[in-house]
Amino acid sequence: MQIDLPASWETVLADEFSMPYFQQLAQFVDGERAHETVFPPEQDMFAALCYTPYERVRVLLLGQDPYHDDGQAHGLSFSVRPGIKPPPSLVNIFKELCNDQGCCIPDNGYLVPWAEQGVLLLNAVLTVRAHSPNSHKNRGWEQYTNAIIRAVNAKSTPVIFVLWGSYAQKKRALIDKTRHLVIQSAHPSPLSARNGFFGSRPFSKINAALIARGEAPIDWQLPDSV
C-alpha cells in the first residue's frame, strides 16, 4: 500500500502504520488490487488528508463508504471528479446548500475547494471493491479513521464535526463535545433526506460557528467546470 501523507498527518498517525491491524489492512488492500478493481485509485486513497493537512482542519465531514461505481471515488467523501454525474446523496447536498446559503448548484460534484478551506472530507472506510458496496468494511479502515477522528479531536483549536446519519453519529463517542461543535442530522441519501436532512441548514451553522470564533467562513459556492 502506497502511503504518502503531509508531514503533519505523518506525525499524528505515525503509531498506526506499525500496528498489526494496519499491516494486515495493507496486505488485504494490496491483495484486492491484485485481483479486483478497487476504488479509489491507489494514488487517491489518502486524498482527504493530502488536501486538508492536520493543522488546517476546521471542519470534519464524515462519510461512510467510497462510491463504488466506475470513475466516482477519488478519496474525498461525497465528492466526484468533474465530468462524473453527481450521485443522489450529493445532489441532495447541493439542494440543501442552495436553500441554506443561496449557492448556485454547480455543473460538477468536485468538492476539492471545500477541502482546501479546511473541510476534511473523510470516509470511515477508504477503499471499496468495484460495484460491491461495503466490501472493505471491518478490515481495519475503521480503526485507522477512528485514529484520525481522535487526532482531530485532540487539536488545541475547536473543530466542527458534521455527522449525517446513524453510522456517522456513532462516532460522537470519539469527540469531546465540551470543546468541539457537533452538527448532526439525517443522511442526505434519497432514503432519508426528507426525514431531517432537508432544512437542517448545516452550512450556515458551520459558518456561524466559525465567525463566532473569529475565523473566516467557508465559501461554499463551488465553481463550474472550465
C-alpha positions in Angstrom: 0.0 0.0 0.0 1.4 3.4 -1.0 1.2 5.9 1.8 2.2 9.5 1.1 0.8 12.0 3.6 1.5 15.6 4.6 4.1 15.8 7.3 1.6 16.9 9.9 -0.6 13.8 9.4 2.5 11.6 9.3 3.4 12.8 12.8 0.0 12.4 14.4 -0.7 9.0 12.8 2.8 7.6 13.0 2.0 4.9 15.5 -0.8 3.5 13.4 1.4 2.4 10.5 3.4 -0.1 12.6 0.4 -1.7 14.3 -0.6 -5.3 13.3 -4.1 -4.2 12.2 -2.7 -1.7 9.7 -0.2 -4.2 8.3 -3.0 -6.7 7.8 -5.2 -4.0 6.2 -2.4 -3.1 3.8 -2.0 -6.7 2.8 -5.7 -7.1 2.3 -6.0 -4.0 0.1 -2.9 -4.9 -2.0 -4.4 -8.4 -2.5 -7.7 -6.9 -3.6 -6.0 -4.6 -6.1 -4.0 -7.6 -7.5 -7.2 -9.5 -8.4 -10.1 -7.0 -8.4 -10.9 -3.4 -9.4 -10.7 -1.3 -6.3 -11.8 2.3 -5.8 -10.5 4.9 -5.4 -7.2 4.5 -7.4 -4.2 3.9 -5.1 -2.9 7.4 -5.5 -6.2 8.8 -4.3 -6.7 6.6 -1.2 -5.5 9.3 1.2 -6.5 12.3 -0.8 -8.7 13.7 2.0 -5.6 14.0 4.2 -3.5 15.4 1.4 -5.9 18.2 0.5 -6.5 19.1 4.2 -3.4 18.8 6.3 -3.9 18.3 10.0 -3.0 21.9 11.0 -5.7 23.2 8.6 -8.6 21.1 9.7 -11.5 23.3 10.8 -14.4 21.1 9.8 -14.6 17.3 9.6 -17.4 16.0 7.4 -17.7 12.2 7.8 -18.9 9.8 5.1 -19.0 6.1 5.3 -18.0 4.1 2.2 -16.4 5.3 -1.1 -18.6 5.4 -4.2 -18.3 2.0 -5.8 -19.2 2.8 -9.5 -16.7 3.5 -12.2 -14.8 6.7 -12.0 -16.7 8.1 -9.0 -14.5 7.8 -5.9 -11.3 9.9 -5.7 -10.6 9.9 -2.0 -12.9 12.7 -0.6 -16.3 11.8 1.0 -19.3 12.7 -1.2 -17.1 14.2 -4.0 -16.7 13.1 -7.6 -14.4 14.5 -10.2 -15.6 17.0 -12.9 -17.3 15.1 -15.7 -18.8 12.5 -13.4 -22.5 12.7 -12.7 -23.1 13.7 -9.0 -24.6 10.7 -7.2 -28.0 11.1 -5.5 -26.7 12.0 -2.0 -24.5 14.7 -3.5 -27.4 16.0 -5.5 -29.4 16.4 -2.2 -26.4 18.1 -0.5 -26.4 20.6 -3.3 -30.2 21.1 -2.9 -29.8 21.9 0.8 -26.8 24.1 0.1 -28.9 26.1 -2.4 -31.7 26.5 0.1 -29.4 27.2 3.1 -26.8 29.5 1.5 -28.4 30.6 -1.8 -25.5 28.9 -3.7 -25.9 28.1 -7.3 -25.8 24.4 -8.0 -22.6 23.7 -9.9 -22.3 21.6 -13.0 -20.0 19.2 -11.2 -19.6 17.4 -7.9 -15.9 18.2 -7.2 -15.6 19.3 -3.6 -11.9 20.0 -3.5 -12.4 23.7 -3.0 -14.1 22.9 0.4 -11.2 20.6 1.3 -8.7 23.4 0.5 -10.5 25.7 3.0 -10.1 23.2 5.9 -13.1 20.9 5.5 -11.7 17.3 6.0 -13.9 15.1 3.7 -13.2 11.8 5.4 -14.8 8.4 4.7 -14.8 5.9 7.5 -13.6 3.2 5.0 -11.1 4.4 2.4 -11.4 1.7 -0.3 -14.1 -0.5 -1.9 -14.3 -3.2 -4.5 -15.9 -2.1 -7.7 -19.7 -2.4 -7.6 -19.7 -4.0 -4.2 -20.7 -1.5 -1.5 -19.2 -2.1 2.0 -16.9 -4.8 0.6 -14.0 -3.4 2.5 -15.7 -2.7 5.8 -14.4 -4.4 9.0 -11.0 -4.9 7.5 -9.2 -2.3 9.6 -10.0 1.0 7.9 -12.4 1.9 10.7 -9.7 1.6 13.3 -7.5 3.9 11.2 -10.1 6.5 10.6 -11.1 6.4 14.2 -7.5 7.4 14.9 -7.9 10.3 12.5 -11.0 11.4 14.3 -9.3 11.1 17.7 -6.3 13.1 16.3 -8.7 15.9 15.1 -10.4 15.8 18.5 -7.1 16.4 20.2 -6.4 19.6 18.3 -5.9 22.6 20.5 -8.3 24.6 18.4 -12.1 23.9 18.2 -13.3 21.8 15.2 -16.8 21.4 13.8 -17.7 17.7 13.3 -20.6 17.1 10.8 -22.3 13.7 11.3 -25.0 12.8 8.8 -26.9 9.6 9.5 -26.8 7.0 12.3 -23.5 5.5 11.2 -21.6 8.8 11.4 -23.4 9.7 14.6 -21.9 6.6 16.3 -18.6 8.5 16.2 -19.8 11.0 18.7 -18.2 8.9 21.4 -14.8 9.9 20.0 -15.5 13.6 20.2 -15.2 15.9 23.2 -18.4 17.9 22.9 -17.3 20.4 25.5 -14.5 21.6 23.2 -15.9 20.9 19.7 -19.2 21.5 18.0 -21.1 18.5 16.6 -23.7 19.2 13.9 -25.8 16.2 13.0 -28.9 15.3 11.0 -30.3 12.6 8.8 -28.2 11.4 6.0 -28.6 13.2 2.6 -29.3 9.9 0.8 -32.7 9.7 -1.0 -33.9 7.2 1.6 -33.5 9.7 4.5 -33.0 13.2 3.2 -36.7 14.2 3.7 -36.6 12.8 7.3 -34.4 15.5 8.7 -31.6 16.4 6.3 -33.5 18.9 4.2 -34.0 22.0 6.2 -31.2 21.2 8.7 -29.0 24.1 7.4 -25.6 22.6 8.2 -23.7 25.1 6.0 -25.0 28.2 7.7 -24.5 26.6 11.1 -20.8 25.8 10.3 -20.2 29.4 9.1 -21.9 30.9 12.1 -19.7 28.9 14.4 -16.5 29.9 12.5 -17.5 33.5 12.5 -18.3 33.4 16.2 -14.8 32.3 17.0 -13.2 34.9 14.7 -12.4 32.7 11.8 -13.2 33.2 8.1 -16.4 31.3 7.0 -16.2 28.6 4.3 -17.0 29.8 0.8 -19.4 27.0 -0.1 -20.0 28.2 -3.7 -18.3 25.7 -6.0 -17.2 26.9 -9.4 -18.5 25.4 -12.6 -16.1 23.3 -14.7 -13.9 25.2 -17.0 
